[in-house]
């Protein structure tokens, strides 16, 4: 499915190849047909904590979307909603208030309740002050990936509002957030069993060009596989 390219605003996207958060913004940009010049921030080397980057995002986290003349935009849910407002087609949120609340709730289960527990800053703390070795860190990742996905699976499987995608038959921010978790789990070679609804939706997303082009292994800085 070809994506029509719009005349792009002068965006810069500060990102790292494997992060779920950067993946979400890439997918949203792709769905909207918007382009951004990607700036590689080497999270493994600690570049997100450099003086230069902290001026863009004082929290020291990617992604950040920069448009000349405007303050940097951060957070992987705020940026797609911003893109949805400046380029309304295709919409990433339902037209009705209840639908929008449901989509945001599912998205937050993944982007706010699951993903933050497995980020590099958490790993850095647990493997230093927390005394975790590599095996303990992997157990931690697996536990929280499974906890989050099992909760989302239960919600999606039990709700008649779930369709071909998380909410009906159109891609929303919930699907972007959902696909971002398995995309990064593949990087760490972690899998979660017993989530058939999620597997079905993610498989459908992965056939869409906007998601396929956001694959972590296709990004600058990714290792060759």
NUTI-796742 format. One record per residue: residue in three letters; x, y, z of N, C-alpha, C in turn. Coordinates in steps of 0.02 Angstrom, whole numbers, padded with zeros to 5 digits, always signed. Layout:
ALAXYZXYZXYZ ...
***
This chain:
UNK+00043-00060+00000+00000+00000+00000+00044+00062+00000 UNK+00041+00102-00052+00082+00161-00056+00055+00216-00012 UNK+00101+00255+00018+00082+00311+00061+00098+00375+00024 UNK+00048+00417+00016+00058+00480-00019+00101+00526+00024 UNK+00153+00554-00004+00198+00598+00032+00172+00670+00026 UNK+00161+00701+00083+00141+00771+00083+00204+00814+00082 UNK+00196+00877+00066+00251+00923+00070+00271+00930+00143 UNK+00330+00907+00162+00345+00901+00234+00364+00967+00266 UNK+00343+00976+00328+00370+01032+00366+00441+01015+00386 UNK+00481+01065+00405+00552+01053+00419+00562+01020+00488 UNK+00539+00960+00496+00547+00924+00559+00616+00891+00564 UNK+00641+00889+00625+00697+00846+00643+00673+00799+00697 UNK+00689+00735+00689+00670+00685+00739+00734+00658+00771 UNK+00741+00671+00836+00797+00645+00874+00776+00578+00902 UNK+00811+00525+00882+00787+00458+00898+00845+00409+00901 UNK+00829+00350+00925+00876+00294+00929+00843+00234+00896 UNK+00881+00192+00864+00852+00141+00819+00803+00095+00853 UNK+00815+00074+00917+00777+00019+00944+00722+00038+00993 UNK+00714+00102+01008+00667+00119+01062+00594+00115+01038 UNK+00552+00089+01084+00480+00086+01069+00452+00156+01056 UNK+00475+00204+01095+00448+00272+01089+00464+00302+01021 UNK+00525+00294+00997+00542+00320+00931+00504+00284+00877 UNK+00494+00219+00885+00455+00179+00838+00385+00209+00830 UNK+00354+00227+00886+00286+00254+00884+00282+00318+00843 UNK+00331+00361+00851+00331+00424+00814+00345+00411+00740 UNK+00390+00365+00725+00404+00349+00655+00341+00323+00620 UNK+00304+00279+00654+00243+00253+00624+00193+00309+00611 UNK+00184+00353+00660+00137+00408+00652+00157+00453+00594 UNK+00220+00469+00589+00244+00510+00532+00229+00474+00466 UNK+00243+00410+00464+00231+00372+00402+00158+00370+00384 UNK+00114+00359+00433+00043+00357+00419+00018+00424+00392 UNK+00046+00478+00416+00025+00544+00394+00059+00566+00329 UNK+00107+00527+00306+00144+00547+00246+00189+00606+00258 UNK+00212+00614+00320+00255+00670+00338+00327+00645+00344 UNK+00374+00688+00326+00445+00670+00329+00479+00708+00385 UNK+00531+00677+00413+00572+00710+00463+00644+00688+00452 UNK+00690+00735+00459+00761+00719+00456+00780+00688+00523 UNK+00800+00625+00522+00814+00591+00585+00886+00606+00608 UNK+00891+00623+00672+00955+00635+00704+00968+00579+00754 UNK+01022+00543+00744+01037+00484+00784+01064+00504+00852 UNK+01031+00481+00904+01054+00492+00973+01073+00423+01001 UNK+01137+00412+01012+01161+00346+01034+01147+00337+01108 UNK+01091+00305+01122+01071+00294+01192+01121+00249+01228 UNK+01147+00199+01193+01195+00153+01225+01258+00190+01247 UNK+01276+00243+01210+01336+00282+01227+01320+00339+01274 UNK+01256+00347+01293+01237+00400+01340+01229+00469+01309 UNK+01221+00472+01242+01215+00538+01211+01152+00575+01231 UNK+01101+00538+01254+01039+00571+01277+01050+00612+01341 UNK+01106+00601+01374+01121+00640+01434+01174+00694+01421 UNK+01190+00705+01358+01238+00757+01341+01208+00826+01353 UNK+01250+00874+01362+01227+00943+01373+01186+00967+01314 UNK+01207+00948+01254+01171+00970+01194+01101+00943+01192 UNK+01094+00878+01204+01027+00848+01200+00983+00869+01258 UNK+01011+00878+01317+00970+00898+01374+00939+00967+01364 UNK+00966+01007+01319+00934+01070+01302+00871+01058+01260 UNK+00869+01002+01225+00810+00984+01186+00758+00950+01230 UNK+00781+00902+01269+00736+00868+01317+00772+00860+01383 UNK+00756+00901+01433+00789+00898+01497+00783+00830+01532 UNK+00734+00790+01512+00727+00724+01542+00779+00675+01513 UNK+00810+00694+01458+00861+00650+01428+00831+00588+01398 UNK+00776+00595+01361+00744+00537+01331+00725+00552+01259 UNK+00729+00501+01216+00706+00507+01148+00637+00475+01144 UNK+00597+00497+01096+00611+00543+01040+00597+00616+01059 UNK+00623+00659+01016+00605+00730+01018+00595+00753+00946 UNK+00542+00791+00935+00527+00816+00868+00536+00892+00870 UNK+00578+00916+00825+00596+00987+00825+00574+01018+00759 UNK+00539+01074+00765+00519+01114+00707+00545+01185+00719 UNK+00583+01213+00672+00612+01280+00682+00559+01330+00703 UNK+00575+01371+00752+00530+01422+00775+00482+01399+00829 UNK+00487+01336+00849+00443+01308+00899+00484+01269+00951 UNK+00457+01265+01011+00489+01225+01063+00489+01152+01043 UNK+00540+01114+01062+00541+01042+01047+00480+01006+01076 UNK+00456+00958+01039+00402+00915+01063+00430+00849+01086 UNK+00409+00826+01144+00432+00762+01170+00372+00720+01189 UNK+00386+00657+01207+00337+00606+01227+00303+00575+01166 UNK+00304+00509+01166+00283+00471+01107+00208+00465+01100 UNK+00169+00493+01146+00097+00499+01135+00079+00571+01116 UNK+00114+00619+01146+00099+00689+01130+00116+00704+01057 UNK+00172+00677+01032+00192+00692+00963+00142+00665+00912 UNK+00121+00601+00916+00070+00578+00868+00005+00617+00871 UNK-00016+00638+00931-00077+00678+00935-00067+00746+00902 UNK-00007+00775+00910+00008+00837+00875+00005+00827+00799 UNK+00036+00773+00776+00034+00759+00704-00037+00748+00679 UNK-00079+00718+00722-00149+00707+00703-00186+00772+00696 UNK-00165+00822+00733-00199+00888+00728-00176+00927+00667 UNK-00112+00922+00651-00088+00962+00593-00100+00927+00527 UNK-00109+00862+00529-00122+00822+00468-00178+00773+00485 UNK-00240+00793+00482-00295+00754+00509-00310+00687+00474 UNK-00284+00677+00415-00298+00615+00378-00235+00572+00371 UNK-00240+00508+00383-00297+00474+00414-00299+00487+00489 UNK-00358+00491+00519-00362+00507+00590-00334+00450+00632 UNK-00300+00468+00686-00271+00419+00732-00312+00410+00795 UNK-00366+00448+00800-00412+00443+00857-00484+00439+00830 UNK-00528+00402+00864-00598+00398+00842-00633+00465+00846 UNK-00688+00471+00811-00725+00534+00810-00765+00546+00874 UNK-00783+00493+00910-00825+00501+00969-00784+00502+01033 UNK-00810+00535+01084-00773+00545+01146-00758+00479+01182 UNK-00807+00433+01183-00795+00369+01216-00741+00329+01180 UNK-00743+00331+01113-00693+00296+01074-00624+00325+01085 UNK-00618+00391+01087-00553+00423+01098-00526+00404+01167 UNK-00570+00403+01217-00548+00385+01285-00525+00313+01287 UNK-00560+00268+01253-00540+00198+01252-00472+00189+01219 UNK-00463+00221+01161-00399+00216+01126-00342+00244+01168 UNK-00353+00302+01198-00300+00331+01240-00285+00286+01300 UNK-00336+00255+01328-00326+00212+01385-00283+00152+01367 UNK-00298+00120+01311-00258+00062+01288-00187+00085+01273 UNK-00180+00142+01239-00114+00167+01223-00073+00179+01286 UNK-00104+00207+01337-00069+00222+01399-00050+00159+01438 UNK-00091+00107+01432-00073+00043+01464-00005+00019+01437 UNK+00009+00034+01375+00071+00011+01343+00127+00061+01349 UNK+00112+00125+01335+00165+00176+01332+00181+00206+01400 UNK+00134+00201+01448+00146+00231+01514+00153+00179+01569 UNK+00119+00122+01562+00120+00071+01615+00168+00014+01602 UNK+00185+00001+01539+00228-00056+01521+00297-00033+01499 UNK+00300+00006+01447+00365+00025+01418+00412+00060+01467 UNK+00389+00106+01510+00436+00141+01555+00475+00095+01602 UNK+00449+00036+01615+00482-00010+01662+00543-00045+01631 UNK+00551-00040+01565+00606-00077+01532+00651-00029+01492 UNK+00652+00034+01510+00692+00083+01474+00765+00082+01497 UNK+00811+00110+01457+00882+00111+01476+00895+00143+01544 UNK+00858+00194+01562+00872+00226+01627+00854+00179+01685 UNK+00802+00138+01676+00785+00088+01726+00839+00035+01730 UNK+00861+00012+01672+00915-00037+01670+00978-00010+01704 UNK+00995+00053+01689+01055+00083+01718+01052+00083+01794 UNK+00994+00100+01821+00987+00101+01894+00990+00031+01924 UNK+00952-00015+01894+00948-00083+01922+01013-00121+01917 UNK+01052-00107+01864+01116-00143+01857+01173-00109+01893 UNK+01160-00052+01923+01211-00019+01965+01187-00019+02037 UNK+01147+00029+02055+01123+00034+02125+01081-00026+02145 UNK+01045-00056+02097+01002-00112+02113+01037-00179+02116 UNK+01098-00183+02091+01136-00244+02094+01114-00299+02047 UNK+01074-00283+01996+01051-00334+01949+01109-00357+01904 UNK+01114-00423+01892+01157-00447+01839+01116-00454+01775 UNK+01146-00478+01721+01111-00482+01657+01050-00527+01661 UNK+01055-00582+01698+00999-00629+01703+00940-00597+01741 UNK+00956-00561+01794+00903-00529+01832+00869-00475+01791 UNK+00908-00438+01752+00879-00386+01709+00833-00417+01656 UNK+00854-00473+01627+00812-00506+01577+00748-00532+01609 UNK+00752-00559+01669+00691-00581+01704+00644-00522+01716 UNK+00673-00465+01735+00634-00404+01746+00598-00384+01682 UNK+00635-00381+01627+00604-00363+01562+00547-00410+01545 UNK+00560-00474+01550+00511-00524+01530+00448-00519+01573 UNK+00458-00508+01639+00401-00502+01684+00356-00443+01666 UNK+00386-00386+01653+00345-00326+01642+00317-00323+01571 UNK+00353-00351+01522+00323-00358+01456+00261-00403+01461 UNK+00268-00459+01495+00212-00507+01501+00155-00478+01541 UNK+00169-00443+01595+00116-00413+01635+00076-00363+01595 UNK+00110-00320+01558+00075-00269+01518+00035-00300+01462 UNK+00066-00345+01424+00031-00374+01367-00027-00418+01388 UNK-00020-00455+01442-00076-00497+01465-00135-00454+01485 UNK-00122-00396+01516-00177-00352+01535-00211-00323+01474 UNK-00172-00303+01424-00201-00276+01362-00239-00331+01325 UNK-00212-00391+01323-00246-00448+01291-00314-00459+01323 UNK-00317-00459+01388-00381-00470+01423-00431-00416+01404 UNK-00408-00355+01401-00453-00300+01384-00477-00305+01312 UNK-00432-00317+01266-00451-00320+01195-00497-00379+01181 UNK-00480-00436+01209-00518-00497+01194-00589-00494+01221 UNK-00600-00456+01274-00665-00454+01307-00710-00398+01282 UNK-00685-00355+01239-00722-00294+01221-00746-00297+01149 UNK-00811-00288+01139-00840-00290+01072-00814-00234+01028 UNK-00785-00182+01057-00759-00127+01017-00695-00145+00980 UNK-00663-00200+01001-00604-00224+00966-00625-00254+00899 UNK-00590-00234+00846-00606-00259+00780-00544-00287+00747 UNK-00533-00270+00684-00472-00290+00650-00411-00261+00685 UNK-00423-00203+00715-00370-00169+00754-00395-00161+00826 UNK-00358-00124+00865-00376-00117+00936-00445-00086+00945 UNK-00463-00041+00901-00528-00007+00905-00559-00007+00836 UNK-00604-00053+00825-00637-00057+00760-00589-00080+00706 UNK-00600-00054+00646-00563-00078+00587-00517-00025+00558 UNK-00500+00025+00598-00453+00077+00575-00395+00082+00624 UNK-00336+00097+00598-00277+00105+00641-00284+00166+00684 UNK-00268+00159+00747-00268+00215+00794-00202+00217+00832 UNK-00196+00266+00876-00137+00271+00918-00129+00209+00961 UNK-00184+00176+00979-00179+00115+01018-00140+00061+00980 UNK-00152+00055+00915-00115+00005+00875-00042+00023+00869 UNK-00028+00087+00862+00042+00110+00859+00078+00090+00923 UNK+00047+00102+00979+00078+00085+01043+00083+00010+01052 UNK+00031-00027+01031+00033-00099+01039+00090-00129+00998 UNK+00095-00110+00935+00147-00139+00892+00217-00120+00915 UNK+00223-00065+00951+00290-00043+00972+00321-00088+01024 UNK+00280-00124+01062+00307-00167+01114+00338-00231+01084 UNK+00301-00271+01045+00333-00329+01013+00391-00310+00967 UNK+00388-00251+00936+00443-00231+00892+00509-00229+00930 UNK+00506-00206+00992+00567-00202+01032+00581-00267+01068 UNK+00530-00305+01085+00540-00371+01114+00581-00415+01067 UNK+00570-00407+01001+00609-00445+00952+00683-00428+00957 UNK+00698-00365+00971+00768-00345+00977+00801-00383+01035 UNK+00764-00390+01090+00792-00424+01149+00778-00499+01150 UNK+00747-00524+01096+00732-00596+01090+00690-00620+01150 UNK+00638-00581+01165+00591-00598+01218+00522-00608+01186 UNK+00487-00658+01207+00420-00670+01182+00372-00682+01239 UNK+00308-00668+01227+00255-00679+01276+00202-00722+01243 UNK+00186-00778+01275+00136-00825+01247+00067-00809+01274 UNK+00016-00836+01241-00052-00831+01266-00085-00764+01254 UNK-00065-00729+01200-00096-00664+01185-00119-00665+01111 UNK-00167-00707+01094-00186-00715+01023-00216-00654+00992 UNK-00254-00615+01030-00284-00554+01001-00230-00504+00983 UNK-00182-00497+01028-00125-00452+01014-00086-00476+00954 UNK-00072-00541+00951-00034-00568+00895-00070-00555+00829 UNK-00136-00563+00829-00175-00551+00767-00170-00478+00745 UNK-00179-00433+00792-00178-00361+00775-00109-00340+00754 UNK-00058-00361+00790+00011-00341+00774+00031-00369+00705 UNK+00012-00431+00691+00027-00459+00625-00004-00418+00569 UNK-00065-00394+00580-00099-00353+00530-00062-00286+00523 UNK-00043-00256+00579-00006-00193+00576+00059-00200+00537 UNK+00094-00255+00548+00160-00264+00518+00156-00271+00442 UNK+00098-00285+00415+00091-00288+00342+00082-00219+00311 UNK+00070-00169+00353+00059-00100+00330+00127-00066+00321 UNK+00135-00031+00266+00199+00001+00250+00223+00047+00305 UNK+00177+00084+00337+00196+00132+00388+00230+00098+00447 UNK+00207+00038+00465+00238+00000+00519+00301-00034+00496 UNK+00298-00063+00436+00357-00099+00410+00417-00053+00404 UNK+00407+00008+00382+00463+00055+00374+00490+00079+00441 UNK+00451+00072+00495+00473+00092+00561+00509+00037+00599 UNK+00514-00023+00569+00547-00079+00601+00615-00057+00629 UNK+00628-00071+00693+00692-00050+00722+00753-00070+00682 UNK+00753-00131+00654+00811-00155+00619+00822-00120+00551 UNK+00775-00079+00529+00782-00042+00466+00806+00029+00478 UNK+00822+00047+00541+00838+00116+00557+00914+00127+00558 UNK+00935+00189+00548+01007+00204+00553+01034+00184+00622 UNK+01092+00153+00622+01123+00133+00684+01106+00062+00706 UNK+01057+00031+00673+01037-00037+00692+01090-00087+00670 UNK+01099-00141+00708+01146-00192+00686+01120-00229+00626 UNK+01164-00255+00586+01142-00293+00527+01121-00363+00550 UNK+01064-00386+00524+01038-00451+00544+01031-00496+00483 
***
